Amino acid sequence: MLFLVVAKHSAELCPGGIVRPNKEAMGKVEEAMNGPGVKLVEGYLDGPGHEFYFVVETNDNTALNNAVEPLRLIGDVHITPVLKFSDARAWLKKMGIQK
């Protein structure tokens, strides 16, 4: 399954900022997102907004929770199961809901 992970932190807790810099944070996040049972499909960053967006693939809830733990340490994390648009469109067509 695919999941969209949205993680937001404050400027004061930003690992890339000047208040609490953490030179290892990005490496830890990337390592966790590619940990056992999880595959990082792609990640995006809104630096000024202090938000991370990751698309990860996994069928293991424990692995998913382990993957987002470094992000939980600095802010809020929201996880949403998602479908690729092309897969959703094909399914809707098959069900007769869309042409």
Secondary structure, 3 states (H helix, E strand, C coil): CEEEEEEEECCCCCCCCCCCCCCCHHHHHHHHHCCCCCEEEEEEEECCCCEEEEEEECCCHHHHHHHHHHHHCCEEEEEEEECCHHHHHHHHHHCCCCC
